[in-house]
C-alpha cells in the first residue's frame, strides 16, 4: 500500500511530527516565561518578607508544576520520532544534531528538575536565600533548555561548522554551530515570545481575582510583574522578529519571498509589501493582491530601494543549482501563518500598552472593559507561536536541512498504515494530556490563594498558606 486516501507515509509522517511538535510547543514557551515570573515574585517576597507574596509565589508555583509535568511527557515523544519516522535524517545529522539535544538534557533538564524539587519540597527546610537561588536556577535552566533546542533547529535552517563525510554531516566547528547567527536570532525571538505566553496567563489569573476582590494586595503585585513582562516580551518579539526576517532575505530567500507572496522580482526601483493576497502555487502568482509601495524594501533592507528575489526567479536558480524539482514552499499556508503571527504580536503589544496606561492612571485594580479581553489573551501568544512555527518550518520546504537534505529523502521506509496508527495514538494521548493540563490550570487558577484552614494543594509539598496565618 503506497498511500491511504491519497496520503503517503511522507505526508503522514510530516503531519505527525508537525502536530506533535505544536502540541509540545504548547508547554515549552510557557515554562520559560513562567519560571522567570515566579523567580521575580519570589525575589519580591524575599526582600519584603511579606507572607502574602510568599503565598502568591507558591500559588503560581503550583500552576508551574502542572505545566512542567505535562510538558516533560509530551517532549519525550519528539526525540523518539527522529528514529521512528526520520531514520535517514537521523543518520545524516546525528553527529551534529545529537550534541545540542544531549546538552539540553544534561545541562538543562536535570538542572530544572533537581532545583524545582528542592524549591518546592524544601520549603521550611532550606534557608530563604537557598530557596530563592533554587527558583532562579530553574528559570536559568528553562532558558538553557530552549537555547540548545533552538540551536539544533537553527542548524537545519542554516547549516554551519560541518563537512560531509561518507554521506553524513560531521561537525568540524562546534563554536560556529553554537554561535550560529540564525540560532541566536531565533533564541531572542522565542525567548521573548515565552515571556508573552506566561505574562498574559498571569495577567488573566490576576485580573480574574482582582475583579472579585480576592487577595487584592497580592494579585496587584502579580498583575504589575506580569504586565511589565508582557510589555518587554511584546517589544522584544517585535524587534527580534524584524531582525530575523531580514536575515531570511540573505540565507533563506525562498522563505522570505513566501512570507510576502513575492512571485516575481520587482522590476522597478523599489519593492512593495503585500498587505492582502490570495497566493496560488498552481498558477505561481497571486489571484488577488493589495500591496503598499516601498514598504517591502524598508522592512527587508531598512531602505527604500533594494529588492528581494521573487519565487519564480529563485525556482529557476535552485533548479539549476540542485537539479530538477519544485523548490517553492506552500505559499498560501506560509503567507497567512506569517500574517497571523505578526497580527497577534501587534495585538499583544497594544493590549500591553493600554494596560500600562491604565496603571499610570491609577486604574490597575479594576481591568474595566479590558477584563473580558484579558481573560482570552492567553490564547494570543500560543496562536502566534503556532503560526510562527508553521511559517518557519513550511517556509523551508522542500528541505529538511537547507540545501543539503530534502524532506522526501529523509523519511523512514514505513507503510502509511503504520504511520496512521501511530498518528492516531499520539493524538489521543496528546489531546488527553492537553485537556488535563487546561483543566488543572483552570481549576487551580480559579481557586486562588488558600484561605485559613483550607486544604493544601494536591501536589505534595508545602501549603500556599504561610506560617502565622492568612496573607
PATIVO-896055 format. One record per residue (C-alpha): residue number from 1; residue in one letter; x, y, z. Coordinates in pm, whole numbers, plus 50000, padded with zeros to 5 digits. Example, Ala and Ser with C-alpha at 12.3 -4.5 7.8 and 13.67 -1.06 7.14 Angstrom:
@pos=1&code=a&X=51230&Y=49550&Z=50780
@pos=2&code=s&X=51367&Y=49894&Z=50714
This chain:
@pos=1&code=x&X=50000&Y=50000&Z=50000
@pos=2&code=x&X=50162&Y=50324&Z=49884
@pos=3&code=x&X=49900&Y=50561&Z=50025
@pos=4&code=x&X=49584&Y=50589&Z=50232
@pos=5&code=x&X=49317&Y=50820&Z=50094
@pos=6&code=x&X=49584&Y=50988&Z=49887
@pos=7&code=x&X=49825&Y=51038&Z=50181
@pos=8&code=x&X=50168&Y=50875&Z=50161
@pos=9&code=x&X=50392&Y=50776&Z=50452
@pos=10&code=x&X=50583&Y=51100&Z=50391
@pos=11&code=x&X=50266&Y=51310&Z=50416
@pos=12&code=x&X=50154&Y=51137&Z=50734
@pos=13&code=x&X=50500&Y=51149&Z=50892
@pos=14&code=x&X=50524&Y=51521&Z=50825
@pos=15&code=x&X=50179&Y=51581&Z=50968
@pos=16&code=x&X=50256&Y=51367&Z=51272
@pos=17&code=x&X=50580&Y=51546&Z=51351
@pos=18&code=x&X=50424&Y=51888&Z=51292
@pos=19&code=x&X=50125&Y=51826&Z=51516
@pos=20&code=x&X=50316&Y=51659&Z=51799
@pos=21&code=x&X=50568&Y=51944&Z=51786
@pos=22&code=x&X=50289&Y=52200&Z=51814
@pos=23&code=x&X=50132&Y=52004&Z=52099
@pos=24&code=x&X=50467&Y=52007&Z=52282
@pos=25&code=x&X=50522&Y=52372&Z=52195
@pos=26&code=x&X=50208&Y=52447&Z=52394
@pos=27&code=x&X=50417&Y=52397&Z=52707
@pos=28&code=x&X=50776&Y=52497&Z=52625
@pos=29&code=x&X=50749&Y=52880&Z=52594
@pos=30&code=x&X=50505&Y=52884&Z=52885
@pos=31&code=x&X=50764&Y=52715&Z=53107
@pos=32&code=x&X=51042&Y=52954&Z=53003
@pos=33&code=x&X=50849&Y=53271&Z=53082
@pos=34&code=x&X=50660&Y=53137&Z=53383
@pos=35&code=x&X=50974&Y=53031&Z=53570
@pos=36&code=x&X=51113&Y=53383&Z=53535
@pos=37&code=x&X=50794&Y=53549&Z=53662
@pos=38&code=x&X=50786&Y=53317&Z=53964
@pos=39&code=x&X=51153&Y=53391&Z=54034
@pos=40&code=x&X=51077&Y=53765&Z=54032
@pos=41&code=x&X=50781&Y=53715&Z=54266
@pos=42&code=x&X=50996&Y=53504&Z=54497
@pos=43&code=x&X=51260&Y=53778&Z=54498
@pos=44&code=x&X=51000&Y=54038&Z=54597
@pos=45&code=x&X=50874&Y=53810&Z=54873
@pos=46&code=x&X=51229&Y=53753&Z=54999
@pos=47&code=x&X=51318&Y=54124&Z=55001
@pos=48&code=x&X=50997&Y=54242&Z=55167
@pos=49&code=x&X=50935&Y=53947&Z=55397
@pos=50&code=x&X=50568&Y=53981&Z=55307
@pos=51&code=x&X=50384&Y=53650&Z=55371
@pos=52&code=x&X=50118&Y=53747&Z=55115
@pos=53&code=x&X=50379&Y=53747&Z=54841
@pos=54&code=x&X=50525&Y=53418&Z=54963
@pos=55&code=x&X=50176&Y=53270&Z=54945
@pos=56&code=x&X=50133&Y=53414&Z=54596
@pos=57&code=x&X=50461&Y=53260&Z=54481
@pos=58&code=x&X=50361&Y=52914&Z=54598
@pos=59&code=x&X=50025&Y=52953&Z=54423
@pos=60&code=x&X=50185&Y=53024&Z=54088
@pos=61&code=x&X=50445&Y=52756&Z=54161
@pos=62&code=x&X=50164&Y=52502&Z=54175
@pos=63&code=x&X=50048&Y=52612&Z=53830
@pos=64&code=x&X=50406&Y=52588&Z=53703
@pos=65&code=x&X=50438&Y=52234&Z=53837
@pos=66&code=x&X=50129&Y=52121&Z=53645
@pos=67&code=x&X=50258&Y=52264&Z=53318
@pos=68&code=x&X=50612&Y=52134&Z=53370
@pos=69&code=x&X=50498&Y=51777&Z=53439
@pos=70&code=x&X=50278&Y=51753&Z=53131
@pos=71&code=x&X=50542&Y=51925&Z=52917
@pos=72&code=x&X=50803&Y=51663&Z=53007
@pos=73&code=x&X=50574&Y=51381&Z=52894
@pos=74&code=x&X=50493&Y=51542&Z=52558
@pos=75&code=x&X=50861&Y=51616&Z=52492
@pos=76&code=x&X=50972&Y=51253&Z=52521
@pos=77&code=x&X=50785&Y=51159&Z=52203
@pos=78&code=x&X=50968&Y=51420&Z=51998
@pos=79&code=x&X=51306&Y=51254&Z=52019
@pos=80&code=x&X=51160&Y=50909&Z=51955
@pos=81&code=x&X=51019&Y=51028&Z=51624
@pos=82&code=x&X=51364&Y=51104&Z=51486
@pos=83&code=x&X=51444&Y=50734&Z=51498
@pos=84&code=x&X=51096&Y=50607&Z=51415
@pos=85&code=x&X=50982&Y=50827&Z=51126
@pos=86&code=x&X=51301&Y=51000&Z=51012
@pos=87&code=x&X=51579&Y=50743&Z=51009
@pos=88&code=x&X=51759&Y=50889&Z=50707
@pos=89&code=x&X=51752&Y=51234&Z=50864
@pos=90&code=x&X=51882&Y=51099&Z=51195
@pos=91&code=x&X=52167&Y=50919&Z=51022
@pos=92&code=x&X=52258&Y=51231&Z=50822
@pos=93&code=x&X=52255&Y=51486&Z=51107
@pos=94&code=x&X=52315&Y=51263&Z=51411
@pos=95&code=x&X=52679&Y=51368&Z=51456
@pos=96&code=x&X=52568&Y=51730&Z=51487
@pos=97&code=x&X=52206&Y=51724&Z=51594
@pos=98&code=x&X=52260&Y=51486&Z=51884
@pos=99&code=x&X=52508&Y=51714&Z=52061
@pos=100&code=x&X=52278&Y=52008&Z=52146
@pos=101&code=x&X=51995&Y=51769&Z=52235
@pos=102&code=x&X=52225&Y=51580&Z=52473
@pos=103&code=x&X=52347&Y=51905&Z=52624
@pos=104&code=x&X=51985&Y=52014&Z=52668
@pos=105&code=x&X=51922&Y=51708&Z=52884
@pos=106&code=x&X=52248&Y=51723&Z=53078
@pos=107&code=x&X=52272&Y=52100&Z=53132
@pos=108&code=x&X=51906&Y=52198&Z=53148
@pos=109&code=x&X=51652&Y=51926&Z=53215
@pos=110&code=x&X=51835&Y=51774&Z=53512
@pos=111&code=x&X=51904&Y=52125&Z=53639
@pos=112&code=x&X=51538&Y=52224&Z=53617
@pos=113&code=x&X=51407&Y=51902&Z=53769
@pos=114&code=x&X=51652&Y=51893&Z=54058
@pos=115&code=x&X=51619&Y=52252&Z=54170
@pos=116&code=x&X=51245&Y=52269&Z=54110
@pos=117&code=x&X=51210&Y=51979&Z=54351
@pos=118&code=x&X=51439&Y=52147&Z=54602
@pos=119&code=x&X=51246&Y=52473&Z=54575
@pos=120&code=x&X=50906&Y=52312&Z=54622
@pos=121&code=x&X=50975&Y=52038&Z=54874
@pos=122&code=x&X=51248&Y=52230&Z=55055
@pos=123&code=x&X=51009&Y=52498&Z=55179
@pos=124&code=x&X=51072&Y=52541&Z=55550
@pos=125&code=x&X=51378&Y=52317&Z=55536
@pos=126&code=x&X=51614&Y=52528&Z=55325
@pos=127&code=x&X=51732&Y=52877&Z=55420
@pos=128&code=x&X=51533&Y=53153&Z=55247
@pos=129&code=x&X=51829&Y=53252&Z=55031
@pos=130&code=x&X=51878&Y=52892&Z=54915
@pos=131&code=x&X=51512&Y=52860&Z=54821
@pos=132&code=x&X=51539&Y=53183&Z=54621
@pos=133&code=x&X=51854&Y=53056&Z=54449
@pos=134&code=x&X=51675&Y=52734&Z=54355
@pos=135&code=x&X=51393&Y=52905&Z=54167
@pos=136&code=x&X=51637&Y=53132&Z=53983
@pos=137&code=x&X=51836&Y=52825&Z=53878
@pos=138&code=x&X=51511&Y=52673&Z=53749
@pos=139&code=x&X=51447&Y=52989&Z=53548
@pos=140&code=x&X=51801&Y=52971&Z=53409
@pos=141&code=x&X=51759&Y=52603&Z=53329
@pos=142&code=x&X=51442&Y=52660&Z=53125
@pos=143&code=x&X=51623&Y=52921&Z=52916
@pos=144&code=x&X=51928&Y=52699&Z=52865
@pos=145&code=x&X=51696&Y=52417&Z=52759
@pos=146&code=x&X=51530&Y=52639&Z=52499
@pos=147&code=x&X=51869&Y=52760&Z=52376
@pos=148&code=x&X=52004&Y=52414&Z=52291
@pos=149&code=x&X=51686&Y=52304&Z=52117
@pos=150&code=x&X=51681&Y=52623&Z=51911
@pos=151&code=x&X=52049&Y=52582&Z=51818
@pos=152&code=x&X=51972&Y=52233&Z=51686
@pos=153&code=x&X=51681&Y=52356&Z=51477
@pos=154&code=x&X=51874&Y=52660&Z=51353
@pos=155&code=x&X=52144&Y=52434&Z=51210
@pos=156&code=x&X=51879&Y=52270&Z=50991
@pos=157&code=x&X=51785&Y=52613&Z=50859
@pos=158&code=x&X=52141&Y=52744&Z=50817
@pos=159&code=x&X=52400&Y=52463&Z=50830
@pos=160&code=x&X=52742&Y=52581&Z=50956
@pos=161&code=x&X=53056&Y=52424&Z=51104
@pos=162&code=x&X=53038&Y=52089&Z=50923
@pos=163&code=x&X=53162&Y=51883&Z=50633
@pos=164&code=x&X=53008&Y=51588&Z=50450
@pos=165&code=x&X=53191&Y=51261&Z=50520
@pos=166&code=x&X=53055&Y=50933&Z=50389
@pos=167&code=x&X=52718&Y=51087&Z=50314
@pos=168&code=x&X=52679&Y=51227&Z=50666
@pos=169&code=x&X=52719&Y=51575&Z=50811
@pos=170&code=x&X=53013&Y=51571&Z=51054
@pos=171&code=x&X=53087&Y=51852&Z=51298
@pos=172&code=x&X=53409&Y=52043&Z=51233
@pos=173&code=x&X=53350&Y=52364&Z=51429
@pos=174&code=x&X=53137&Y=52335&Z=51744
@pos=175&code=x&X=53170&Y=52706&Z=51823
@pos=176&code=x&X=53030&Y=52801&Z=51480
@pos=177&code=x&X=52726&Y=52585&Z=51549
@pos=178&code=x&X=52670&Y=52733&Z=51894
@pos=179&code=x&X=52713&Y=53090&Z=51766
@pos=180&code=x&X=52510&Y=53032&Z=51450
@pos=181&code=x&X=52354&Y=53378&Z=51383
@pos=182&code=x&X=52027&Y=53210&Z=51290
@pos=183&code=x&X=52017&Y=53035&Z=51626
@pos=184&code=x&X=52096&Y=53348&Z=51828
@pos=185&code=x&X=51826&Y=53545&Z=51646
@pos=186&code=x&X=51573&Y=53269&Z=51695
@pos=187&code=x&X=51658&Y=53234&Z=52061
@pos=188&code=x&X=51592&Y=53605&Z=52118
@pos=189&code=x&X=51262&Y=53577&Z=51929
@pos=190&code=x&X=51140&Y=53260&Z=52100
@pos=191&code=x&X=51264&Y=53357&Z=52448
@pos=192&code=x&X=51079&Y=53690&Z=52441
@pos=193&code=x&X=50781&Y=53504&Z=52296
@pos=194&code=x&X=50794&Y=53279&Z=52601
@pos=195&code=x&X=50767&Y=53587&Z=52820
@pos=196&code=x&X=50442&Y=53685&Z=52649
@pos=197&code=x&X=50292&Y=53336&Z=52689
@pos=198&code=x&X=50347&Y=53332&Z=53065
@pos=199&code=x&X=50279&Y=53703&Z=53118
@pos=200&code=x&X=49933&Y=53701&Z=52960
@pos=201&code=x&X=49842&Y=53389&Z=53156
@pos=202&code=x&X=49942&Y=53553&Z=53485
@pos=203&code=x&X=49763&Y=53872&Z=53378
@pos=204&code=x&X=49442&Y=53678&Z=53317
@pos=205&code=x&X=49461&Y=53498&Z=53651
@pos=206&code=x&X=49542&Y=53820&Z=53838
@pos=207&code=x&X=49267&Y=54016&Z=53662
@pos=208&code=x&X=49016&Y=53744&Z=53750
@pos=209&code=x&X=49093&Y=53771&Z=54120
@pos=210&code=x&X=49127&Y=54149&Z=54122
@pos=211&code=x&X=48780&Y=54176&Z=53970
@pos=212&code=x&X=48646&Y=53959&Z=54251
@pos=213&code=x&X=48843&Y=54142&Z=54522
@pos=214&code=x&X=49029&Y=53822&Z=54618
@pos=215&code=x&X=49361&Y=53894&Z=54793
@pos=216&code=x&X=49389&Y=54225&Z=54613
@pos=217&code=x&X=49725&Y=54322&Z=54764
@pos=218&code=x&X=49886&Y=54002&Z=54641
@pos=219&code=x&X=49733&Y=53983&Z=54294
@pos=220&code=x&X=49802&Y=54352&Z=54237
@pos=221&code=x&X=50173&Y=54264&Z=54257
@pos=222&code=x&X=50147&Y=53969&Z=54019
@pos=223&code=x&X=49946&Y=54184&Z=53776
@pos=224&code=x&X=50218&Y=54450&Z=53774
@pos=225&code=x&X=50501&Y=54198&Z=53729
@pos=226&code=x&X=50314&Y=54020&Z=53451
@pos=227&code=x&X=50222&Y=54347&Z=53279
@pos=228&code=x&X=50583&Y=54465&Z=53266
@pos=229&code=x&X=50686&Y=54119&Z=53144
@pos=230&code=x&X=50418&Y=54128&Z=52872
@pos=231&code=x&X=50536&Y=54471&Z=52755
@pos=232&code=x&X=50903&Y=54367&Z=52748
@pos=233&code=x&X=50814&Y=54042&Z=52574
@pos=234&code=x&X=50593&Y=54209&Z=52312
@pos=235&code=x&X=50857&Y=54468&Z=52230
@pos=236&code=x&X=51128&Y=54202&Z=52223
@pos=237&code=x&X=50931&Y=53973&Z=51993
@pos=238&code=x&X=50872&Y=54261&Z=51752
@pos=239&code=x&X=51237&Y=54367&Z=51741
@pos=240&code=x&X=51381&Y=54014&Z=51724
@pos=241&code=x&X=51126&Y=53911&Z=51462
@pos=242&code=x&X=51219&Y=54206&Z=51242
@pos=243&code=x&X=51589&Y=54115&Z=51259
@pos=244&code=x&X=51507&Y=53751&Z=51195
@pos=245&code=x&X=51301&Y=53839&Z=50887
@pos=246&code=x&X=51581&Y=54048&Z=50743
@pos=247&code=x&X=51831&Y=53765&Z=50788
@pos=248&code=x&X=51598&Y=53533&Z=50594
@pos=249&code=x&X=51641&Y=53757&Z=50287
@pos=250&code=x&X=52010&Y=53659&Z=50287
@pos=251&code=x&X=52017&Y=53295&Z=50397
@pos=252&code=x&X=51663&Y=53169&Z=50310
@pos=253&code=x&X=51542&Y=53394&Z=50029
@pos=254&code=x&X=51277&Y=53145&Z=49915
@pos=255&code=x&X=51120&Y=53151&Z=50260
@pos=256&code=x&X=51121&Y=53531&Z=50272
@pos=257&code=x&X=50959&Y=53551&Z=49929
@pos=258&code=x&X=50688&Y=53312&Z=50053
@pos=259&code=x&X=50630&Y=53535&Z=50359
@pos=260&code=x&X=50547&Y=53818&Z=50118
@pos=261&code=x&X=50391&Y=53610&Z=49838
@pos=262&code=x&X=50651&Y=53772&Z=49611
@pos=263&code=x&X=50634&Y=53565&Z=49293
@pos=264&code=x&X=50835&Y=53785&Z=49058
@pos=265&code=x&X=51133&Y=54005&Z=49137
@pos=266&code=x&X=51007&Y=54367&Z=49128
@pos=267&code=x&X=51104&Y=54541&Z=48807
@pos=268&code=x&X=51107&Y=54899&Z=48937
@pos=269&code=x&X=51335&Y=55078&Z=49179
@pos=270&code=x&X=51161&Y=54957&Z=49493
@pos=271&code=x&X=50983&Y=54655&Z=49644
@pos=272&code=x&X=50621&Y=54676&Z=49763
@pos=273&code=x&X=50487&Y=54484&Z=50063
@pos=274&code=x&X=50178&Y=54268&Z=50028
@pos=275&code=x&X=49903&Y=54350&Z=50277
@pos=276&code=x&X=49645&Y=54105&Z=50148
@pos=277&code=x&X=49685&Y=53837&Z=49885
@pos=278&code=x&X=49547&Y=53504&Z=49765
@pos=279&code=x&X=49858&Y=53314&Z=49651
@pos=280&code=x&X=49833&Y=53016&Z=49416
@pos=281&code=x&X=50113&Y=52762&Z=49390
@pos=282&code=x&X=49944&Y=52614&Z=49085
@pos=283&code=x&X=49940&Y=52940&Z=48889
@pos=284&code=x&X=50258&Y=53068&Z=49059
@pos=285&code=x&X=50102&Y=53408&Z=49105
@pos=286&code=x&X=49858&Y=53587&Z=49334
@pos=287&code=x&X=49494&Y=53562&Z=49235
@pos=288&code=x&X=49434&Y=53886&Z=49425
@pos=289&code=x&X=49667&Y=54129&Z=49599
@pos=290&code=x&X=49674&Y=54462&Z=49780
@pos=291&code=x&X=50024&Y=54596&Z=49837
@pos=292&code=x&X=50194&Y=54912&Z=49959
@pos=293&code=x&X=50487&Y=55060&Z=49759
@pos=294&code=x&X=50833&Y=55091&Z=49917
@pos=295&code=x&X=50732&Y=54922&Z=50244
@pos=296&code=x&X=50879&Y=54587&Z=50135
@pos=297&code=x&X=51219&Y=54744&Z=50069
@pos=298&code=x&X=51217&Y=54915&Z=50407
@pos=299&code=x&X=51116&Y=54604&Z=50601
@pos=300&code=x&X=51373&Y=54383&Z=50428
@pos=301&code=x&X=51668&Y=54622&Z=50391
@pos=302&code=x&X=51600&Y=54936&Z=50601
@pos=303&code=x&X=51599&Y=55145&Z=50285
@pos=304&code=x&X=51357&Y=55222&Z=50001
@pos=305&code=x&X=51547&Y=55094&Z=49700
@pos=306&code=x&X=51671&Y=54736&Z=49745
@pos=307&code=x&X=51469&Y=54439&Z=49624
@pos=308&code=x&X=51444&Y=54071&Z=49716
@pos=309&code=x&X=51425&Y=53795&Z=49456
@pos=310&code=x&X=51086&Y=53654&Z=49363
@pos=311&code=x&X=50980&Y=53292&Z=49397
@pos=312&code=x&X=50982&Y=53221&Z=49023
@pos=313&code=x&X=51334&Y=53354&Z=48977
@pos=314&code=x&X=51455&Y=53158&Z=49280
@pos=315&code=x&X=51290&Y=52842&Z=49147
@pos=316&code=x&X=51491&Y=52866&Z=48827
@pos=317&code=x&X=51808&Y=52937&Z=49024
@pos=318&code=x&X=51755&Y=52643&Z=49261
@pos=319&code=x&X=51669&Y=52404&Z=48977
@pos=320&code=x&X=51997&Y=52493&Z=48809
@pos=321&code=x&X=52191&Y=52453&Z=49135
@pos=322&code=x&X=52026&Y=52148&Z=49296
@pos=323&code=x&X=51869&Y=51970&Z=48999
@pos=324&code=x&X=51515&Y=51941&Z=48863
@pos=325&code=x&X=51231&Y=51972&Z=49114
@pos=326&code=x&X=50988&Y=52209&Z=49278
@pos=327&code=x&X=51161&Y=52426&Z=49538
@pos=328&code=x&X=50870&Y=52662&Z=49609
@pos=329&code=x&X=50711&Y=52606&Z=49952
@pos=330&code=x&X=50333&Y=52604&Z=50006
@pos=331&code=x&X=50296&Y=52981&Z=49979
@pos=332&code=x&X=49933&Y=53015&Z=50088
@pos=333&code=x&X=49996&Y=52849&Z=50425
@pos=334&code=x&X=50327&Y=53030&Z=50485
@pos=335&code=x&X=50191&Y=53370&Z=50381
@pos=336&code=x&X=49886&Y=53359&Z=50607
@pos=337&code=x&X=50058&Y=53191&Z=50902
@pos=338&code=x&X=50315&Y=53470&Z=50894
@pos=339&code=x&X=50042&Y=53736&Z=50897
@pos=340&code=x&X=49853&Y=53571&Z=51180
@pos=341&code=x&X=50175&Y=53571&Z=51385
@pos=342&code=x&X=50250&Y=53936&Z=51311
@pos=343&code=x&X=49890&Y=54044&Z=51370
@pos=344&code=x&X=49867&Y=53871&Z=51707
@pos=345&code=x&X=50203&Y=54022&Z=51804
@pos=346&code=x&X=50057&Y=54366&Z=51734
@pos=347&code=x&X=49750&Y=54286&Z=51946
@pos=348&code=x&X=49968&Y=54176&Z=52238
@pos=349&code=x&X=50174&Y=54495&Z=52220
@pos=350&code=x&X=49861&Y=54712&Z=52201
@pos=351&code=x&X=49695&Y=54542&Z=52499
@pos=352&code=x&X=50017&Y=54576&Z=52700
@pos=353&code=x&X=50045&Y=54949&Z=52623
@pos=354&code=x&X=49680&Y=55016&Z=52708
@pos=355&code=x&X=49714&Y=54826&Z=53037
@pos=356&code=x&X=50027&Y=55023&Z=53129
@pos=357&code=x&X=49841&Y=55346&Z=53050
@pos=358&code=x&X=49555&Y=55238&Z=53281
@pos=359&code=x&X=49810&Y=55155&Z=53551
@pos=360&code=x&X=49958&Y=55504&Z=53521
@pos=361&code=x&X=49605&Y=55644&Z=53560
@pos=362&code=x&X=49554&Y=55455&Z=53886
@pos=363&code=x&X=49303&Y=55206&Z=53744
@pos=364&code=x&X=49503&Y=54888&Z=53789
@pos=365&code=x&X=49274&Y=54708&Z=54035
@pos=366&code=x&X=48974&Y=54712&Z=53804
@pos=367&code=x&X=49052&Y=54599&Z=53446
@pos=368&code=x&X=48721&Y=54757&Z=53335
@pos=369&code=x&X=48634&Y=54698&Z=52970
@pos=370&code=x&X=48962&Y=54518&Z=52919
@pos=371&code=x&X=48856&Y=54244&Z=53161
@pos=372&code=x&X=48698&Y=54012&Z=52904
@pos=373&code=x&X=48988&Y=54065&Z=52665
@pos=374&code=x&X=49246&Y=53988&Z=52933
@pos=375&code=x&X=49074&Y=53657&Z=53009
@pos=376&code=x&X=49115&Y=53535&Z=52650
@pos=377&code=x&X=49453&Y=53697&Z=52581
@pos=378&code=x&X=49648&Y=53386&Z=52697
@pos=379&code=x&X=49536&Y=53231&Z=52367
@pos=380&code=x&X=49704&Y=53505&Z=52160
@pos=381&code=x&X=50072&Y=53422&Z=52228
@pos=382&code=x&X=50003&Y=53050&Z=52188
@pos=383&code=x&X=49839&Y=53104&Z=51849
@pos=384&code=x&X=50119&Y=53341&Z=51749
@pos=385&code=x&X=50378&Y=53077&Z=51842
@pos=386&code=x&X=50196&Y=52805&Z=51649
@pos=387&code=x&X=50159&Y=53030&Z=51344
@pos=388&code=x&X=50526&Y=53126&Z=51357
@pos=389&code=x&X=50623&Y=52759&Z=51379
@pos=390&code=x&X=50412&Y=52678&Z=51073
@pos=391&code=x&X=50550&Y=52972&Z=50873
@pos=392&code=x&X=50910&Y=52887&Z=50962
@pos=393&code=x&X=50900&Y=52512&Z=50908
@pos=394&code=x&X=50678&Y=52506&Z=50599
@pos=395&code=x&X=50868&Y=52802&Z=50457
@pos=396&code=x&X=51188&Y=52595&Z=50417
@pos=397&code=x&X=51023&Y=52310&Z=50228
@pos=398&code=x&X=51119&Y=52101&Z=50038
@pos=399&code=x&X=51431&Y=52100&Z=50259
@pos=400&code=x&X=51460&Y=51934&Z=50599
@pos=401&code=x&X=51822&Y=52055&Z=50609
@pos=402&code=x&X=51855&Y=52367&Z=50396
@pos=403&code=x&X=52038&Y=52293&Z=50071
@pos=404&code=x&X=52159&Y=51951&Z=50190
@pos=405&code=x&X=51875&Y=51706&Z=50252
@pos=406&code=x&X=51521&Y=51713&Z=50114
@pos=407&code=x&X=51230&Y=51615&Z=50334
@pos=408&code=x&X=51118&Y=51350&Z=50087
@pos=409&code=x&X=51460&Y=51182&Z=50114
@pos=410&code=x&X=51471&Y=51188&Z=50497
@pos=411&code=x&X=51169&Y=50974&Z=50588
@pos=412&code=x&X=51184&Y=50616&Z=50717
@pos=413&code=x&X=51063&Y=50332&Z=50491
@pos=414&code=x&X=50732&Y=50283&Z=50673
@pos=415&code=x&X=50389&Y=50187&Z=50545
@pos=416&code=x&X=50123&Y=50460&Z=50552
@pos=417&code=x&X=49906&Y=50239&Z=50775
@pos=418&code=x&X=50180&Y=50213&Z=51038
@pos=419&code=x&X=50223&Y=50591&Z=51047
@pos=420&code=x&X=49847&Y=50648&Z=51053
@pos=421&code=x&X=49804&Y=50418&Z=51354
@pos=422&code=x&X=50085&Y=50589&Z=51546
@pos=423&code=x&X=49944&Y=50928&Z=51448
@pos=424&code=x&X=49604&Y=50835&Z=51591
@pos=425&code=x&X=49761&Y=50703&Z=51912
@pos=426&code=x&X=49969&Y=51018&Z=51960
@pos=427&code=x&X=49668&Y=51242&Z=51904
@pos=428&code=x&X=49464&Y=51056&Z=52164
@pos=429&code=x&X=49744&Y=51080&Z=52420
@pos=430&code=x&X=49828&Y=51442&Z=52344
@pos=431&code=x&X=49470&Y=51565&Z=52344
@pos=432&code=x&X=49415&Y=51389&Z=52676
@pos=433&code=x&X=49725&Y=51547&Z=52826
@pos=434&code=x&X=49644&Y=51896&Z=52700
@pos=435&code=x&X=49284&Y=51861&Z=52816
@pos=436&code=x&X=49409&Y=51754&Z=53159
@pos=437&code=x&X=49659&Y=52040&Z=53166
@pos=438&code=x&X=49399&Y=52303&Z=53076
@pos=439&code=x&X=49152&Y=52158&Z=53327
@pos=440&code=x&X=49401&Y=52155&Z=53613
@pos=441&code=x&X=49539&Y=52500&Z=53530
@pos=442&code=x&X=49190&Y=52649&Z=53509
@pos=443&code=x&X=49064&Y=52484&Z=53826
@pos=444&code=x&X=49372&Y=52577&Z=54028
@pos=445&code=x&X=49386&Y=52932&Z=53892
@pos=446&code=x&X=49018&Y=52995&Z=53969
@pos=447&code=x&X=49058&Y=52861&Z=54323
@pos=448&code=x&X=49309&Y=53133&Z=54405
@pos=449&code=x&X=49510&Y=53159&Z=54725
@pos=450&code=x&X=49420&Y=52932&Z=55012
@pos=451&code=x&X=49223&Y=53071&Z=55300
@pos=452&code=x&X=49299&Y=52984&Z=55664
@pos=453&code=x&X=49206&Y=52622&Z=55728
@pos=454&code=x&X=49182&Y=52535&Z=55360
@pos=455&code=x&X=49323&Y=52208&Z=55236
@pos=456&code=x&X=49668&Y=52214&Z=55087
@pos=457&code=x&X=49749&Y=52175&Z=54719
@pos=458&code=x&X=49704&Y=51836&Z=54557
@pos=459&code=x&X=50073&Y=51828&Z=54466
@pos=460&code=x&X=50265&Y=51701&Z=54772
@pos=461&code=x&X=50457&Y=51975&Z=54939
@pos=462&code=x&X=50404&Y=52290&Z=55141
@pos=463&code=x&X=50071&Y=52466&Z=55168
@pos=464&code=x&X=50025&Y=52801&Z=54999
@pos=465&code=x&X=49934&Y=52938&Z=55341
@pos=466&code=x&X=50246&Y=53068&Z=55519
@pos=467&code=x&X=50310&Y=53002&Z=55880
@pos=468&code=x&X=50144&Y=53251&Z=56107
@pos=469&code=x&X=49804&Y=53280&Z=55941
@pos=470&code=x&X=49635&Y=53419&Z=55635
@pos=471&code=x&X=49803&Y=53653&Z=55394
